[in-house]
């Protein structure tokens, strides 16, 4: 049973394990492996987003083009689509990796719990859709529909955890003073260190805005709004990128299994 479970979901375990080990490694090792892990995370995110984009494109073309039209091949998504998804995937992967280095230990159980939650939601949704969706497209449709609710729940969990955890007291400090006191020094690899300081600046800024808005009532609305927007944007980006990465791992596994079936003539 355990062996069958690992065969079905081992790719998700491996992807999460790589992220966990890298995020918990020392600055030197993390900096050395930053680019390879960034490339890996980018390709996993791109695999899922490209699948969803091509599914939408095929559905749109199927409404207007004849089945024997060569335009299906020309308009199904070429180099421009791939480049666009690569750029977006690289940005999401960068946000995810840098934030993983700054996460509190309490946040990792939430990320780990998202994996079985995603698997369970995908399985239940797939059973419900099996009577309505063409079997060929059922896995892709299921993966596309499960991303948004899973990412939304993970975002909510990360936001609540961020609000519950103790934070540095920034009331009464100017923004520049808060950054100077609580921004970590540049350590480790230069490129990774730069991005970590940038992410830490956004984190300090959001808590500075939210804490000072409570004490300084004349600035409450705009300052608090800025803090909440930054908090929701950063935690939402992490959750979206993380779920996209897991879905991309699923999509790559599905493509590999399909290629094996096509070459061997049987599953």
N, C-alpha and C positions, 0 to 999 in steps of 0.2 A: 504493500500500500504506500509506504513512504517513498519507495523507488518510483512508483507511478506518479505520485504527487510531484516529485522533483523533476521528472521528465516533462510534466505538463507546465510547471511554473518555475523551473530552475533558472530560466533566462532572466526572470524578474529578480530572483534572489541574487544572481551574479551581478546584475546591474546595480542593485542597491548596495551590495557588499563593496563594490568598487568605490562608489560614492562615499560610503561610510569610512572605509579605510583611508581614502585620500583626505577627507575632511578632518580626520583625527590625527593625521600624520604631522610630524614636525615641519617647521617652516622650510627647511632645506629640501626635504623630500617632496613636500607639496609644491614648492616652486619648480623643482626639477621635473615633476610629472604633470605640471599644470597644462601645458600645451597638448600632450597626448590625451589627457582626460577631457580637456575641452573639446578636442576633435571628436572623441568617442561620444560624449554627451550630445554634441551638435548633431551627429549623424543619427542617433537614436530619436531625437526630437524631430528631425527632418523626415525620417521614415514614416512616422505617424501623421504628420501634417501633410505630407505629399499624398499619402493614401487618401485622406479625407478630401483634399482639394481635387484630386483626380476623380474621386467618386462623384463629387458635385458636378464636375465638368462633364463626365459621361452621362449623368442624368439629364443635364441641360441639353447636350447634343442629341440625346435620344429622343427628345421631344420634337426636334425640328429637322433632323437629317434622316435620310433613308438608310437602312442597314447596310446597303452595298456602296454607300458614298465613301470615297477616299478621304473626305474631309474629317472623318472620325479620327484618322491617324494624324492628320495635320494639326487639328485643333485640340487634341486630347491633352496637351500640355508638354511643352518642349523645354529648351534650355532656359528661357526666361523664367518659367515657373520654378525650375530647379534652383536657379540663382536666387530668386526672391525668397524661397523657403530656406535656402542655406544661410542667407543673411539674417533672417528672423530667428532661425534656429540657433545660430551662433550667439546672438544677443541674449536669447532666453537661457542658453546653456551658461553663458558668462554670469548672468544674474544668479542663477541657481548655484553654481560652484562657489562664487564669492560669498553668497549668503550662508552656504553650508559651513564655511569656515568661521562664521560669526554666530552661529546658532547656539543657544543654550542647550545643555544636556537634556532638558525636559522636552525639547522640540523633536528630538530624534524618535522617541516612541510614537509620536504622532505621524511622522513620515513612514515609520515601519508599519504602523497600523493601517496606513492608506493602501498598502499592497494587498492584504487579504480583502479589504473593503472593495477595492477595484475588481478583484477576481470574482467576488461574490456578486457584486452588482452586474458585472458583465455576464455571468452565467445565468442569473435570473432574467435579465433583459433579453438574452439570446433565446431562452426558452419561450418567452412571451412573443417575441418577434418571429419565431420560426414558422408560425402559421400564416404570416403576412408578407414576409420578405423573401425574395428569390434566394435560394440556397447559396448560389455563387457569391452573392453580395452580403450575406448575413453577417459574417465575421467583421467585415469592414464597417457596415452600418452600426453594428453593436458597439464597436470601438469608438466610432464617432459620437454616438449618443451618450456614452458613459463618461466622457471627458468632463463636460461642464458641471454636472452635479457633484462628481467626485472632487474636482478642483474647488468648487464653491464650499463644500463641507470642510476640506482641508484648510482653505483660507480662513474660514470662521474659527477653526480650532487653533490655528497659528496666531490669529489676532487675539483671541482670548488668553492664550498662553503668554503672549507678549505683555498684555495688560496685567496679568496675575503675577508675573515674575517681578522681583524687586529691580528697580532701575536707579541709576545715579540721580541724586537730588540736584536739579538744575534751576530751581526757582531763584530769581534775583540776579542770575548771571546774564551778561550779554551773550549774544550768539557766538561772537568770536572767542569770548572767554570760555564758554562751555566747550567749544571745539578744542581749544588749546589745552584744557584740563583733562578731557576724557578721550581725545583721539589717540589711538595707539601709535607708537613710533614705527617708522619704516623698518621692517625686518624681513629676512628671507629674500626670495627672488624679487627682483626689481619690478617686473610686470605684475606679478600677483600682489606684491605689497602695495602697489599703486591702486589697484582695484579694491583691495581690502580697505585702504584708507578712505577711498571714495564711498564705499558702502557704509563704513563706520560713520562718516560725516553725515550721511542721510539719516542714519539711525539716531545719532545724537540730536540732530535737528528736529526730528519728529517728536522726541520726548521733551526737548526744550520747549517746543511750541505748545504741546499739550499741557505741560506742567505750569508754564507761565501764564497760559490763558486762564487757568483756574484762579490764580492769585491776582492777576492784573485785569480787572473786569472790563476796563475800557477797551482792551484789545481782545476780549474773549472770543468773539465770533470769528474774525479773520484768522487769528493765530491758531485757535483750536481746529478750525477747518483745515488749515495747512498741515497741522500735525496728523489729523485723521486721514487726510488724503495720502500723505506720505506712507503712513502705516498700512493702509489698505493696498496701495500700489505695490509696495515692496513684498508684503506677505502674499498678496494675490499673484504677483509675478513668480514667486518661488513655488507656490502651489501649482500654478498653471504649467510651469516648465517641468516640474517634477512628474506630474500626471502625464504630460505629453511624452516625457522620456519613457515612462512605463508602457504607455500605449504604443510608442514606437518600437520598443523591444518586442511587444506582442506582434506587431505588424511584420517585423523582420523574421520572426520565428515562423509566422504563417507563410510568408513568401518562400522561406527555405523549405518548409514542408511541401508546399505546392510544387516547387521545382523538383523535389525528390519524387513526388508522385508522377509528374510528367515524364521524367527520365526513366523511371523504373516501370511505368505502366500500371502500377498498383500502389496503394498506400503502404 
